[in-house]
């Protein structure tokens, strides 16, 4: 192999047929950009070592075995950023980009001050908000592994995010906030049967699942804490399971939040809830 184009064709040829042509090309580009660190045009003469070919072949093997490309390459796109990811964090989803947009669209009516992202994972939500606004963020997670990944992303983008290691189910929040945003675990264990093996076998289960009899486990706790930890006129923003979103909305209303709304994601599913503390 003489150049990047040869490697590109090699990857396409060796990816299995579980992937369609579009998926194969996207995977091949990710491997060349994120692992081989090639830039266009790939056709340019490049020193392709046997070691690089070995690493690429190993990456192809892992992807063919079902491991998500983002974990193999160590990079996942989110909004305008490329974030480091590994098995300690969920792969950021497009729906969560919309949650960030929802928060940003409401900042002008929120009181001045910090926000907090609960269950930050890779740091995607907190990092995006602080880079696209004038707000500083706290970001909380129970997983030390996740916080290490989040720290790498925060440092890479020089984001004004402070990391907190805490179990939200057992500990209070450290201060009052202008707003709280969270994409907490919300998938009942019974839904496992309908999920892809690439998710079940590789993504962190503690960031995905809740007991079947407690689908609002984290929402209940965050709303409980928010009554003391959100400033007057502050906001609460959630990503939710569409099946339980009405229950989350009613939970906010029951606890005194005003102007509670359910919002759809780009695919038309009811996905987000927002509400505001009274003055």
C-alpha positions in Angstrom: 0.0 0.0 0.0 1.4 3.3 -1.1 -1.0 5.9 0.2 -4.2 6.8 2.0 -6.4 5.8 -0.9 -4.9 2.3 -0.9 -5.7 2.1 2.8 -9.2 3.4 2.3 -9.9 0.7 -0.3 -8.3 -1.9 2.0 -10.7 -1.0 4.8 -13.7 -1.0 2.5 -12.8 -4.5 1.3 -12.3 -5.9 4.7 -15.4 -4.6 6.5 -18.0 -7.2 6.7 -21.3 -7.0 4.8 -23.3 -6.1 7.9 -22.5 -2.6 6.9 -24.0 -1.0 3.8 -21.8 1.0 1.3 -22.5 4.3 3.0 -21.6 2.9 6.5 -18.4 1.3 5.2 -17.3 4.6 3.7 -18.1 6.5 6.9 -16.2 3.9 9.0 -13.2 4.0 6.6 -13.0 7.7 6.9 -13.1 7.6 10.7 -10.3 5.1 10.8 -8.2 7.2 8.4 -8.8 10.5 10.2 -8.8 9.4 13.8 -6.4 6.4 13.9 -4.1 6.9 10.9 -4.3 10.8 11.2 -4.5 11.2 7.5 -5.7 14.4 5.9 -7.1 14.9 2.4 -6.0 14.2 -0.3 -5.2 10.6 0.8 -3.7 9.9 -2.6 -0.6 11.8 -1.7 2.5 9.7 -1.0 2.6 8.7 2.6 4.9 6.5 4.6 2.6 3.6 5.6 4.4 1.4 8.1 3.6 -2.3 8.9 2.7 -1.1 12.4 0.1 1.2 11.1 -1.4 -1.5 8.9 -1.5 -3.8 12.0 -3.4 -1.2 14.0 -5.8 -0.6 11.2 -6.4 -4.3 10.7 -7.1 -4.7 14.4 -9.5 -1.8 14.3 -11.4 -3.5 11.4 -11.5 -6.7 13.4 -13.0 -4.9 16.4 -15.6 -3.1 14.3 -16.6 -6.3 12.5 -17.0 -7.9 15.9 -19.6 -5.3 16.8 -17.7 -2.7 18.8 -18.9 0.8 18.0 -16.6 2.7 15.6 -16.5 5.6 18.0 -14.9 3.5 20.7 -12.5 1.9 18.3 -11.4 5.3 17.0 -11.7 7.0 20.4 -13.6 9.9 19.0 -17.3 10.9 18.7 -18.7 14.0 17.0 -21.1 16.2 19.1 -22.4 19.5 17.7 -19.2 21.3 16.5 -16.8 19.2 18.6 -14.9 16.0 18.4 -15.0 14.4 21.8 -12.9 11.7 23.3 -14.9 8.6 24.2 -14.3 5.1 25.6 -16.2 2.4 27.3 -16.7 4.5 30.4 -19.1 6.9 28.7 -22.1 6.8 26.4 -21.6 7.7 22.8 -23.2 11.2 22.5 -26.5 11.1 20.6 -28.0 13.7 18.2 -31.1 14.0 20.6 -28.8 15.3 23.3 -27.5 17.9 20.9 -31.1 19.1 20.8 -31.2 19.2 24.6 -28.2 21.6 24.5 -29.9 23.8 22.0 -33.0 23.9 24.3 -30.9 25.1 27.2 -29.1 27.7 25.1 -32.4 29.0 23.7 -33.6 29.7 27.3 -30.5 31.2 28.8 -31.6 34.8 28.3 -34.6 34.3 30.6 -32.7 32.5 33.3 -31.0 34.3 36.3 -27.3 34.9 36.0 -25.0 32.2 37.4 -23.7 28.7 36.8 -25.5 25.7 35.5 -24.9 22.1 36.3 -25.0 19.0 34.1 -26.0 15.9 36.2 -24.6 12.6 34.8 -22.1 14.3 32.5 -20.4 11.3 31.0 -18.1 12.6 28.3 -18.8 16.2 29.3 -20.7 16.8 26.0 -23.6 18.9 27.4 -21.6 21.0 29.9 -18.8 21.6 27.5 -21.1 22.7 24.6 -23.1 25.1 26.8 -20.1 26.9 28.2 -18.4 27.1 24.8 -21.6 28.5 23.2 -22.6 30.9 25.9 -21.2 33.1 28.7 -22.1 30.6 31.4 -19.8 28.6 33.6 -20.8 25.0 34.3 -20.4 22.3 36.9 -20.6 18.7 35.7 -21.3 15.8 38.0 -20.9 12.0 37.5 -20.6 9.0 39.8 -18.0 7.3 37.5 -14.4 8.2 37.9 -13.7 6.8 34.5 -16.2 9.0 32.9 -14.8 12.1 34.7 -11.4 11.3 33.4 -12.8 11.3 29.8 -14.7 14.5 30.6 -11.6 16.2 31.9 -9.7 15.3 28.7 -12.4 16.9 26.6 -12.7 20.0 28.8 -9.0 20.6 28.7 -8.9 20.0 25.0 -11.4 22.8 24.4 -10.4 25.0 27.4 -14.0 24.9 28.5 -15.1 26.6 31.8 -16.4 23.4 33.4 -15.8 22.2 37.0 -16.0 18.5 37.5 -17.7 16.9 40.6 -17.5 13.3 41.6 -20.7 12.4 43.4 -23.6 10.0 43.6 -26.6 12.1 42.9 -28.9 9.5 44.6 -27.1 9.9 47.9 -25.5 13.4 48.0 -26.9 16.9 47.8 -25.9 19.4 45.2 -23.0 21.8 46.3 -24.7 25.1 45.6 -27.7 26.9 44.0 -27.8 27.0 40.2 -29.3 29.1 37.5 -30.3 25.9 35.9 -30.0 22.1 36.0 -29.7 20.0 32.8 -29.6 16.2 32.8 -29.8 13.3 30.4 -30.0 10.6 33.2 -30.3 6.8 32.9 -33.9 6.2 31.8 -34.1 2.9 29.9 -36.0 0.2 31.8 -34.2 -3.2 32.0 -37.1 -4.8 30.1 -36.2 -2.8 27.0 -32.9 -4.7 26.7 -34.5 -7.2 24.4 -35.1 -4.5 21.8 -31.7 -2.9 21.9 -28.7 -3.4 19.6 -25.8 -5.7 20.7 -23.4 -2.8 20.0 -25.1 -0.9 22.8 -25.7 -3.7 25.2 -22.2 -5.2 24.9 -20.1 -2.1 25.0 -21.8 1.0 26.4 -21.8 1.5 30.2 -25.0 -0.1 31.6 -25.1 2.2 34.7 -25.5 5.2 32.3 -28.4 3.5 30.4 -30.6 1.5 32.6 -33.0 1.9 35.6 -35.1 -0.7 37.3 -38.4 -1.6 35.6 -40.3 -0.6 38.7 -38.5 2.8 39.0 -38.3 4.4 35.6 -38.2 7.9 37.1 -35.5 7.0 39.7 -33.2 9.8 38.7 -35.9 12.3 37.7 -37.5 12.0 41.2 -34.1 12.6 42.9 -33.1 15.5 40.7 -36.5 17.3 41.1 -36.3 16.7 44.9 -32.8 18.3 45.0 -33.8 21.1 42.5 -36.4 22.5 44.9 -33.4 23.7 47.1 -30.7 24.0 44.4 -32.3 26.0 41.6 -32.5 29.8 42.0 -35.9 31.6 41.8 -36.9 31.7 38.1 -34.2 29.1 37.3 -34.7 26.3 34.8 -34.8 22.5 34.8 -34.1 20.7 31.5 -34.4 16.9 31.0 -33.9 14.4 28.2 -36.5 11.6 28.7 -37.7 8.3 27.5 -40.8 9.1 25.3 -42.8 6.5 27.1 -42.4 8.2 30.5 -42.2 11.8 29.5 -45.7 12.7 30.6 -44.9 11.3 34.0 -41.8 13.5 34.2 -43.8 16.6 33.1 -46.4 15.9 35.8 -43.6 15.4 38.3 -42.4 18.9 37.6 -45.9 20.4 37.9 -46.5 18.6 41.1 -43.4 20.1 42.6 -44.3 23.6 41.8 -42.5 24.2 38.5 -44.1 26.7 36.1 -44.4 26.9 32.3 -43.7 23.1 32.1 -43.4 22.0 28.5 -42.8 18.8 26.6 -40.8 19.2 23.4 -40.2 16.9 20.4 -36.8 15.9 19.0 -36.0 16.2 15.3 -37.6 12.8 14.6 -40.9 14.0 16.1 -40.6 11.9 19.3 -41.5 13.6 22.6 -38.0 13.8 24.1 -37.4 16.8 26.3 -39.1 18.5 29.3 -38.4 22.0 30.6 -39.8 23.9 33.6 -39.0 26.9 35.7 -38.9 27.7 39.4 -41.4 30.3 40.6 -40.0 33.7 41.5 
